[in-house]
Amino acid sequence: MAGRRQNRLQNKKHFRILFGRMQWAMLLFFLMIAILIIERRNIVYSSTDRNPDILDQSVFTEEVFEKEPECLVIWDSSVAASIEARQQMYDVLTQMRISFEEQDMATNSALLLSPYENVVIALDDYDVFGEQIFDLFDAVEDGLNLLAVCPPSSLAYFSLIMGNMGIRELGYEQYTVTGLRFCSDFMVGGRLQDYEITDPYDSASTVALYDDCVIHLVSADEREMPIIWEYSPGKGKVVVNNLNYFEKAYRGLYAASYSLLSDVCVYPVINASAFYLDDFPSPVPIGEGEYIQRDYNMDIGTFYTNVWWPDVKALAEKYGVKYTGVVIENYSDENQAPLEGNGDIQRFRYFGNDLLDMGGEIGFHGYNHMPLVLENFDYKDEFDSYKQWKSADDIRASLQELNRFCSLVFPDETFQVYVPPSNILSEEGRAILAEDFLDIKTVAGIYFEGEFEYTQEFEVAEDGIIETPRVISGYIIDSYMEIAALSELNMHFVSSHFQHPDDVLDVDRGAALGWEAMRNRLDEYMSWLYTAAPGIRNLTGTEIAGAVQRYYWLDTEVEQGDDEIVVRLANFQDEAWLFVRINEGTVSDVQGGTLTELSGNLYLLEAHEKEIHIGLEDAA
């Protein structure tokens, strides 16, 4: 009897222990489920203040400085090559805030070189100068600085003065430049690698230079043909840019060339690195991708969740990137109201709130992937799956539905960024954005012209919308994009890139290489960028818009004394960034700002006040 009682007591004790363990196991199980649900839904995220944010336009009230022109651009409107060169230099000097005047030799051939400090020769036929070419180079010997940007097409007069440009011998045939190799640190990121030129042609002069030339850039081949060099034939300086590529992708090389002329060159920059995720978040394609299945044996949805997004996040964490994701609500071909909408929000919340928790931003891409164009827009059979919207009211309805959906999914977000699907945006669609959707403060199209694309400059439009073009794209950064990235780093101190989740499904965008190779190529680009410019700011779409706004309205006035540079700023608000190249002298101290050395004698100036004093030692 006592034994049975003892057994019952032991059984009860064992049961209590077992039940207690089960309780803890069940509690732990439910806790894990709760954590998983919270993680998957990721409902709560902390709102992020944008810095720099977009300011009210009314604060930019100061007039630009009244400055005497420091530069004369000489060109010839009767020659196509000169027209291209003049346009390149017009864009570059305008955006550098360099005061300049122009002289068209086709309409006025009498040279007036006073009171200019610098002259840009944007023509290839030096015979148009006639005997005046000797006056030009006499002025250089007396202290005038000269930038030549076109290889000569005729040699009669050029051969008489080429020695004053540092040229010892000049060949009769043009040289095909297949790549660029830097010999100095005069450009940010230049020395990190050689840069291949796509579609090269016979563009450069074949030259041999005097030994006392300072060569900054040569062709990336065994011959190393000089491409950019400087020479001092007297008190003045001559800089020659022998490249002869007058496209947006090369602006930074011409800005850097011009900055070599004077003792000091100061110009505003943006200082921003932005990475956009187009079509993200959006509905995930159903089914299998050929190369995803090949490499990972997963369907597309599982791959996006377990491989692509963790890898994309890891890149952001590695380099401090803050992504701007732009939402596609669905991929229907609807083009007329009423619109069906999308009731499946779980994946949107999971991915989108995860992005927001990383300090990123959510913007608009589209209700569907149909660009905001009407039936009068001709796709010319290039986009067979796209439909034009039936009316302006239907465009408006699509944006209203997208706003409703995004506000439901991300209730604490303000949606200020719009990215056009396929970078296509009509005038009518652009007007609707500006007039009816006042929260939209910036449109991010693309920098380079195409047949259909909405092409932009870094500027503020007349309607107040800030234009923030993306410069490069995708995971396979090709040679052209490498040069464009280098150029924009030196023109505006900007990197702006976009990618799509479905790049991994598209052979034309590198899918056959496999995701690992694609990810590694983007990693290589980011490594190059943050090695070349470790101080560049990682910004979201709204933040780069705020930076562009401040850059666009900023004007500069520079005064140089024997031992000091004074930089005055108009429309300075809370921040300003400028490039400062100091060709003569050494910095001793800075008041009103912070000066950071970037490369060689090029500095990044962060202005704290509207007047900055830079002390110099050993100035000429």
TILUM-76158 format. One line per field, with one value per residue (C-alpha): x negated, y, z negated. Coordinates in nm, 2 decimals, always signed. Example, Ala and Ser with C-alpha at 12.3 -4.5 7.8 and 13.67 -1.06 7.14 Angstrom:
BEGIN
X = -1.23;-1.37
Y = -0.45;-0.11
Z = -0.78;-0.71
end
This chain:
BEGIN
X = +0.00;-0.28;-0.46;-0.17;-0.13;-0.50;-0.47;-0.17;-0.36;-0.66;-0.43;-0.26;-0.61;-0.73;-0.41;-0.45;-0.81;-0.72;-0.42;-0.63;-0.89;-0.61;-0.47;-0.81;-0.85;-0.51;-0.57;-0.90;-0.73;-0.46;-0.71;-0.91;-0.59;-0.51;-0.85;-0.83;-0.49;-0.62;-0.93;-0.73;-0.47;-0.72;-0.43;-0.62;-0.90;-1.05;-1.00;-1.32;-1.38;-1.53;-1.86;-1.89;-1.52;-1.36;-1.32;-1.04;-1.13;-1.06;-1.38;-1.60;-1.56;-1.91;-2.02;-2.33;-2.65;-2.73;-3.06;-3.29;-3.34;-3.66;-3.65;-3.60;-3.48;-3.58;-3.39;-3.28;-2.91;-2.98;-3.16;-2.97;-3.26;-3.29;-2.92;-2.95;-3.25;-3.09;-2.78;-2.99;-3.18;-2.86;-2.70;-3.02;-3.10;-2.74;-2.71;-3.05;-2.91;-3.20;-3.12;-3.20;-3.13;-3.14;-3.28;-3.16;-3.44;-3.19;-3.02;-3.29;-3.66;-3.82;-3.97;-3.92;-4.12;-4.09;-3.98;-3.95;-4.16;-4.10;-4.02;-3.86;-3.93;-3.63;-3.71;-3.94;-4.04;-4.30;-4.33;-4.02;-4.25;-4.48;-4.76;-4.57;-4.69;-5.02;-4.84;-4.66;-4.97;-5.15;-4.87;-4.94;-5.30;-5.19;-4.96;-4.64;-4.54;-4.41;-4.22;-4.21;-3.94;-3.95;-4.24;-4.34;-4.19;-4.43;-4.80;-4.89;-4.87;-4.85;-5.20;-5.33;-5.21;-5.20;-5.52;-5.35;-5.11;-5.38;-5.37;-5.71;-5.59;-5.24;-5.14;-4.93;-4.69;-4.44;-4.47;-4.21;-4.18;-4.04;-4.08;-4.20;-4.49;-4.56;-4.91;-4.82;-4.56;-4.39;-4.05;-3.87;-3.88;-4.10;-4.41;-4.20;-4.18;-4.20;-3.87;-3.77;-3.60;-3.31;-3.29;-3.62;-3.71;-4.00;-3.95;-4.28;-4.59;-4.90;-5.15;-5.49;-5.54;-5.82;-5.96;-5.84;-5.48;-5.27;-5.07;-4.76;-4.59;-4.70;-4.55;-4.53;-4.76;-5.13;-5.18;-5.02;-4.92;-4.89;-4.52;-4.52;-4.83;-4.94;-5.23;-5.35;-5.51;-5.54;-5.34;-5.02;-4.92;-4.80;-4.58;-4.50;-4.22;-4.30;-4.00;-3.74;-3.44;-3.16;-2.90;-2.74;-2.93;-3.26;-3.16;-3.37;-3.69;-3.63;-3.54;-3.86;-4.06;-3.92;-4.00;-4.37;-4.39;-4.38;-4.57;-4.24;-3.91;-3.60;-3.26;-2.95;-2.88;-2.60;-2.79;-2.54;-2.53;-2.18;-2.07;-1.72;-1.53;-1.28;-0.97;-1.03;-0.83;-0.59;-0.41;-0.66;-0.65;-0.49;-0.68;-1.04;-1.32;-1.56;-1.88;-1.75;-1.63;-1.97;-2.18;-1.95;-1.67;-1.41;-1.11;-1.12;-0.94;-1.16;-1.47;-1.37;-1.30;-1.59;-1.87;-1.82;-1.69;-1.94;-2.23;-2.10;-2.06;-2.41;-2.56;-2.37;-2.51;-2.86;-2.87;-2.61;-2.37;-2.02;-1.79;-1.50;-1.24;-0.97;-0.63;-0.45;-0.10;-0.04;-0.14;+0.21;+0.25;+0.54;+0.54;+0.88;+1.07;+1.22;+0.90;+0.92;+0.64;+0.44;+0.56;+0.25;+0.03;-0.17;-0.48;-0.47;-0.48;-0.75;-1.00;-0.90;-0.91;-1.24;-1.38;-1.24;-1.40;-1.73;-1.69;-1.56;-1.26;-0.95;-0.85;-0.61;-0.67;-0.32;+0.02;-0.10;-0.40;-0.23;-0.41;-0.21;-0.14;+0.18;+0.29;+0.11;-0.23;-0.39;-0.60;-0.71;-0.66;-0.93;-0.71;-0.44;-0.30;-0.24;+0.09;+0.14;+0.38;+0.72;+0.73;+0.57;+0.83;+0.73;+0.37;+0.48;+0.69;+0.40;+0.18;+0.47;+0.51;+0.13;+0.13;+0.43;+0.25;-0.09;+0.08;+0.25;-0.07;-0.30;-0.08;-0.37;-0.55;-0.53;-0.57;-0.79;-0.98;-0.84;-1.03;-0.88;-0.82;-1.08;-1.20;-0.92;-0.71;-0.50;-0.44;-0.08;-0.18;-0.45;-0.20;+0.05;-0.23;-0.31;+0.04;+0.24;-0.01;-0.18;-0.36;-0.57;-0.87;-1.12;-1.12;-1.41;-1.44;-1.77;-2.07;-2.14;-1.92;-1.73;-1.45;-1.17;-1.33;-1.26;-1.61;-1.71;-1.98;-2.04;-1.82;-1.49;-1.22;-1.01;-0.71;-0.93;-0.98;-1.34;-1.50;-1.73;-1.85;-1.99;-2.33;-2.40;-2.19;-2.18;-2.43;-2.66;-2.83;-2.97;-3.26;-3.04;-2.88;-3.22;-3.33;-3.00;-3.03;-3.39;-3.28;-2.99;-3.20;-3.42;-3.14;-2.88;-3.04;-2.74;-2.67;-2.31;-2.23;-1.91;-1.85;-1.54;-1.47;-1.38;-1.72;-1.80;-1.54;-1.65;-1.93;-1.99;-2.07;-2.31;-2.08;-2.27;-2.58;-2.40;-2.30;-2.64;-2.83;-2.57;-2.59;-2.97;-2.98;-2.77;-2.99;-3.29;-3.13;-3.04;-3.39;-3.53;-3.30;-3.36;-3.73;-3.74;-3.51;-3.50;-3.33;-3.05;-2.71;-2.47;-2.12;-1.77;-1.57;-1.42;-1.76;-1.94;-1.66;-1.73;-2.10;-2.02;-1.79;-2.06;-2.32;-2.10;-2.03;-2.38;-2.61;-2.97;-3.21;-3.58;-3.84;-4.21;-4.47;-4.84;-4.78;-4.40;-4.11;-3.77;-3.46;-3.13;-2.80;-2.46;-2.15;-2.34;-2.10;-2.20;-2.47;-2.67;-2.94;-3.21;-3.51;-3.82;-4.13;-4.44;-4.70;-4.93;-4.99;-4.93;-4.63;-4.72;-4.38;-4.01;-3.75;-3.37;-3.40;-3.58;-3.82;-3.89;-4.15;-4.01;-4.28;-4.60;-4.53;-4.15;-3.95;-3.59;-3.47;-3.18;-3.06;-2.93;-2.88;-2.82;-3.17;-3.47;-3.83;-4.10;-4.45;-4.74;-5.11;-5.38;-5.14;-5.28
Y = +0.00;+0.24;+0.14;+0.22;+0.56;+0.63;+0.54;+0.77;+1.05;+0.99;+0.97;+1.30;+1.46;+1.33;+1.46;+1.80;+1.82;+1.69;+1.92;+2.21;+2.14;+2.12;+2.45;+2.61;+2.44;+2.56;+2.91;+2.92;+2.79;+3.05;+3.32;+3.21;+3.22;+3.57;+3.69;+3.54;+3.70;+4.03;+4.00;+3.89;+4.17;+4.42;+4.64;+4.89;+5.10;+5.42;+5.73;+5.88;+6.26;+6.34;+6.53;+6.73;+6.78;+6.98;+7.35;+7.58;+7.76;+8.09;+8.09;+8.12;+8.49;+8.63;+8.75;+8.59;+8.78;+9.04;+8.91;+9.03;+8.74;+8.55;+8.34;+8.38;+8.08;+8.11;+7.89;+7.87;+7.82;+7.72;+7.40;+7.10;+6.99;+7.34;+7.35;+7.03;+7.16;+7.49;+7.32;+7.10;+7.39;+7.60;+7.33;+7.27;+7.63;+7.72;+7.44;+7.54;+7.89;+8.03;+8.37;+8.37;+8.53;+8.38;+8.48;+8.32;+8.35;+8.29;+8.62;+8.82;+8.74;+9.03;+8.90;+9.09;+8.91;+9.17;+9.16;+8.78;+8.56;+8.24;+8.15;+7.83;+7.74;+7.53;+7.50;+7.28;+7.52;+7.75;+7.92;+8.13;+8.33;+8.43;+8.65;+8.71;+8.37;+8.53;+8.79;+8.51;+8.33;+8.66;+8.71;+8.36;+8.45;+8.76;+8.56;+8.46;+8.10;+7.89;+7.56;+7.39;+7.12;+7.03;+6.86;+7.07;+7.00;+7.23;+7.28;+7.60;+7.83;+7.57;+7.44;+7.79;+7.80;+7.43;+7.47;+7.72;+7.43;+7.19;+7.00;+6.91;+6.69;+6.65;+6.36;+6.38;+6.10;+6.10;+5.85;+5.60;+5.62;+5.29;+5.37;+5.62;+5.59;+5.85;+5.97;+6.20;+6.24;+6.55;+6.36;+6.18;+5.81;+5.83;+5.64;+5.34;+5.17;+5.22;+5.32;+5.16;+5.38;+5.21;+5.27;+5.45;+5.64;+5.84;+6.13;+6.25;+6.42;+6.22;+6.42;+6.41;+6.66;+6.86;+6.71;+6.99;+6.92;+6.79;+6.50;+6.40;+6.15;+5.92;+5.65;+5.31;+5.12;+5.06;+5.39;+5.60;+5.89;+6.21;+6.31;+6.59;+6.79;+7.13;+7.35;+7.69;+7.89;+8.21;+8.36;+8.19;+7.83;+7.61;+7.31;+7.08;+6.82;+6.60;+6.36;+6.51;+6.34;+6.60;+6.40;+6.43;+6.12;+6.32;+6.65;+6.58;+6.56;+6.90;+7.05;+6.91;+7.04;+7.39;+7.38;+7.34;+7.69;+7.95;+7.95;+7.86;+7.72;+7.69;+7.55;+7.41;+7.04;+6.82;+6.56;+6.27;+5.90;+5.76;+5.40;+5.33;+5.00;+5.03;+4.80;+4.75;+4.66;+4.52;+4.19;+3.91;+3.72;+3.37;+3.07;+2.99;+3.18;+2.98;+3.10;+3.11;+2.75;+2.66;+2.81;+2.79;+2.54;+2.79;+2.96;+3.34;+3.43;+3.22;+3.35;+3.72;+3.66;+3.43;+3.53;+3.85;+4.08;+3.96;+4.02;+4.36;+4.45;+4.32;+4.56;+4.85;+4.76;+4.72;+5.06;+5.26;+5.29;+5.41;+5.27;+5.44;+5.18;+5.29;+5.10;+4.92;+4.83;+4.56;+4.46;+4.48;+4.64;+4.86;+5.20;+5.33;+5.40;+5.24;+5.05;+4.72;+4.79;+4.53;+4.38;+4.17;+4.38;+4.14;+4.12;+4.49;+4.55;+4.30;+4.43;+4.79;+4.83;+4.64;+4.90;+5.18;+5.03;+5.06;+5.43;+5.40;+5.57;+5.47;+5.65;+5.61;+5.42;+5.35;+5.19;+4.95;+4.97;+5.18;+5.51;+5.83;+5.89;+5.95;+5.79;+6.06;+5.91;+5.68;+5.39;+5.31;+4.94;+4.94;+4.85;+4.61;+4.53;+4.90;+5.07;+5.45;+5.59;+5.68;+6.03;+6.27;+6.18;+5.81;+5.91;+6.11;+5.81;+5.58;+5.80;+5.85;+5.47;+5.43;+5.70;+5.52;+5.19;+5.32;+5.52;+5.20;+5.00;+5.27;+5.50;+5.70;+5.78;+6.09;+6.00;+6.27;+6.08;+5.97;+5.75;+5.71;+5.34;+5.26;+5.62;+5.74;+6.05;+6.27;+6.64;+6.57;+6.32;+6.56;+6.84;+6.62;+6.53;+6.89;+7.03;+6.76;+6.57;+6.83;+6.58;+6.48;+6.70;+6.53;+6.32;+6.09;+6.00;+5.95;+6.16;+6.05;+6.10;+5.82;+5.79;+5.79;+5.86;+6.15;+6.31;+6.55;+6.78;+6.83;+7.13;+7.28;+7.31;+7.61;+7.44;+7.37;+7.00;+6.90;+6.70;+6.43;+6.21;+5.86;+5.82;+5.45;+5.13;+4.75;+4.50;+4.48;+4.82;+4.84;+5.06;+5.35;+5.36;+5.35;+5.66;+5.83;+5.75;+5.88;+6.20;+6.27;+6.22;+6.50;+6.72;+6.72;+6.48;+6.26;+5.89;+5.79;+5.43;+5.22;+4.84;+4.61;+4.29;+4.13;+4.21;+3.85;+3.73;+3.93;+3.79;+4.14;+4.26;+3.98;+3.71;+3.43;+3.52;+3.42;+3.63;+3.58;+3.74;+4.02;+4.10;+4.09;+4.34;+4.58;+4.52;+4.61;+4.94;+5.03;+4.95;+5.17;+5.45;+5.46;+5.41;+5.70;+5.92;+5.79;+6.11;+6.12;+6.13;+5.83;+5.99;+5.88;+6.02;+6.30;+6.38;+6.40;+6.63;+6.85;+6.85;+6.93;+7.22;+7.38;+7.32;+7.47;+7.80;+7.85;+8.11;+8.18;+8.47;+8.41;+8.66;+8.56;+8.76;+8.69;+8.47;+8.41;+8.29;+8.43;+8.24;+8.42;+8.24;+8.36;+8.17;+7.98;+7.81;+7.54;+7.37;+7.40;+7.19;+7.30;+7.17;+7.38;+7.32;+7.50;+7.50;+7.75;+7.76;+7.54;+7.56;+7.69;+7.74;+7.76;+7.98;+7.94;+7.59;+7.25;+7.16;+6.79;+6.68;+6.45;+6.39;+6.57;+6.94;+6.90;+6.96;+6.93;+7.24;+7.21;+7.56;+7.65;+8.02;+8.23;+8.36;+8.13;+8.23;+7.98;+8.08;+8.01;+7.96;+7.99;+8.13;+8.26
Z = +0.00;-0.10;+0.21;+0.44;+0.27;+0.32;+0.68;+0.73;+0.56;+0.79;+1.10;+1.00;+0.94;+1.27;+1.44;+1.29;+1.40;+1.75;+1.77;+1.65;+1.92;+2.18;+2.06;+2.11;+2.44;+2.55;+2.43;+2.61;+2.92;+2.91;+2.84;+3.15;+3.36;+3.23;+3.31;+3.66;+3.72;+3.60;+3.82;+4.12;+4.08;+3.95;+3.88;+3.65;+3.78;+3.65;+3.87;+3.99;+4.02;+4.36;+4.35;+4.55;+4.59;+4.87;+4.78;+4.88;+5.20;+5.05;+4.84;+5.16;+5.20;+5.25;+5.59;+5.75;+5.73;+6.00;+6.12;+6.39;+6.64;+6.57;+6.88;+7.26;+7.46;+7.82;+8.07;+8.43;+8.51;+8.87;+8.76;+8.61;+8.39;+8.24;+8.17;+7.97;+7.78;+7.70;+7.57;+7.34;+7.20;+7.17;+6.95;+6.75;+6.68;+6.60;+6.34;+6.20;+6.15;+6.36;+6.50;+6.87;+7.21;+7.55;+7.89;+8.21;+8.46;+8.74;+8.67;+8.49;+8.55;+8.37;+8.05;+7.73;+7.46;+7.18;+6.90;+6.89;+6.67;+6.87;+7.23;+7.35;+7.72;+7.83;+8.19;+8.40;+8.69;+8.56;+8.90;+8.81;+8.58;+8.86;+8.73;+8.41;+8.29;+8.20;+7.99;+7.81;+7.71;+7.63;+7.38;+7.24;+7.19;+7.00;+6.76;+6.95;+6.89;+7.19;+7.21;+7.55;+7.58;+7.96;+8.14;+8.44;+8.78;+8.97;+8.91;+9.10;+8.80;+8.53;+8.62;+8.55;+8.19;+8.08;+7.89;+7.67;+7.58;+7.48;+7.81;+7.95;+8.24;+8.40;+8.61;+8.92;+8.82;+8.53;+8.25;+8.14;+7.76;+7.63;+7.26;+7.01;+6.76;+6.49;+6.43;+6.14;+5.87;+6.02;+6.04;+5.76;+5.82;+6.13;+6.02;+5.89;+6.23;+6.61;+6.78;+7.11;+7.37;+7.55;+7.93;+7.96;+8.28;+8.41;+8.17;+8.04;+8.18;+8.20;+8.00;+7.84;+7.55;+7.40;+7.08;+6.86;+6.94;+6.65;+6.79;+6.60;+6.83;+7.11;+7.33;+7.15;+7.39;+7.45;+7.63;+7.35;+7.58;+7.38;+7.33;+7.06;+6.98;+6.87;+6.97;+6.86;+7.16;+6.95;+6.67;+6.79;+6.81;+7.10;+7.03;+7.32;+7.32;+7.62;+7.57;+7.80;+7.65;+7.59;+7.41;+7.06;+6.95;+6.99;+6.82;+6.51;+6.72;+6.87;+6.53;+6.38;+6.68;+6.64;+6.26;+6.34;+6.50;+6.22;+5.89;+5.72;+5.85;+5.64;+5.75;+5.57;+5.56;+5.43;+5.22;+5.24;+5.30;+5.36;+5.44;+5.57;+5.57;+5.86;+5.84;+5.47;+5.29;+5.55;+5.62;+5.65;+5.98;+5.94;+6.06;+6.13;+6.29;+6.52;+6.36;+6.00;+6.04;+6.19;+5.91;+5.60;+5.68;+5.55;+5.68;+5.74;+5.42;+5.20;+5.37;+5.32;+4.95;+4.85;+5.09;+5.29;+5.01;+4.74;+4.99;+5.09;+4.72;+4.65;+4.92;+4.75;+4.41;+4.55;+4.71;+4.51;+4.81;+4.75;+5.02;+5.17;+5.27;+5.51;+5.50;+5.78;+5.65;+5.91;+6.27;+6.43;+6.77;+6.65;+6.81;+6.72;+6.39;+6.18;+6.08;+5.90;+5.65;+5.45;+5.13;+5.06;+4.84;+4.63;+4.85;+4.91;+4.53;+4.47;+4.73;+4.71;+4.33;+4.33;+4.57;+4.36;+4.04;+4.22;+4.26;+4.62;+4.78;+4.98;+5.29;+5.58;+5.90;+6.02;+5.96;+6.23;+6.46;+6.72;+6.77;+6.72;+7.09;+7.29;+7.62;+7.82;+7.69;+7.95;+7.81;+8.17;+8.11;+7.84;+7.55;+7.68;+7.33;+7.24;+7.27;+7.28;+7.02;+7.16;+7.01;+6.77;+6.51;+6.54;+6.48;+6.18;+6.05;+6.08;+5.86;+5.61;+5.58;+5.54;+5.27;+5.09;+5.10;+4.98;+4.70;+4.59;+4.59;+4.46;+4.26;+4.11;+4.44;+4.65;+5.02;+5.18;+5.44;+5.78;+6.03;+6.37;+6.49;+6.75;+6.70;+6.93;+6.83;+7.06;+7.02;+6.92;+6.65;+6.52;+6.49;+6.30;+6.05;+6.00;+5.98;+5.80;+5.58;+5.38;+5.15;+5.45;+5.43;+5.65;+5.98;+6.04;+6.40;+6.58;+6.67;+7.02;+7.32;+7.49;+7.73;+7.48;+7.14;+6.91;+6.92;+6.65;+6.51;+6.14;+6.09;+5.96;+6.23;+6.27;+6.10;+5.79;+5.84;+5.79;+6.07;+5.93;+6.23;+6.18;+6.36;+6.37;+6.32;+6.28;+6.14;+6.45;+6.44;+6.79;+6.92;+7.02;+6.67;+6.51;+6.70;+6.63;+6.26;+6.25;+6.44;+6.21;+5.90;+6.03;+6.18;+5.90;+5.64;+5.70;+5.74;+5.83;+5.91;+5.95;+5.97;+6.00;+5.82;+6.15;+6.30;+6.19;+6.44;+6.74;+6.96;+7.10;+6.75;+6.66;+6.53;+6.71;+6.51;+6.19;+5.89;+5.72;+6.01;+6.03;+5.66;+5.66;+5.95;+5.76;+5.46;+5.67;+5.78;+5.42;+5.31;+5.59;+5.49;+5.12;+5.17;+5.41;+5.20;+4.84;+4.73;+4.98;+4.80;+4.83;+4.89;+4.97;+5.26;+5.05;+4.90;+5.24;+5.35;+5.05;+5.15;+5.51;+5.41;+5.20;+5.47;+5.74;+5.57;+5.44;+5.60;+5.52;+5.53;+5.48;+5.39;+5.38;+5.19;+5.14;+4.83;+4.82;+5.03;+4.94;+5.06;+5.03;+5.08;+5.19;+5.09;+4.82;+4.58;+4.34;+4.55;+4.87;+5.03;+5.27;+5.46;+5.40;+5.62;+5.49;+5.77;+5.59;+5.22;+4.92;+4.68;+4.34;+4.17;+4.25;+4.09;+4.16;+4.29;+4.30;+4.57;+4.65;+4.89;+5.16;+5.42;+5.50;+5.46;+5.47;+5.15;+5.04;+4.85;+4.61;+4.55;+4.20;+4.28;+4.58;+4.58;+4.56;+4.52;+4.63;+4.53;+4.76;+4.71;+4.98;+5.23;+5.55
end
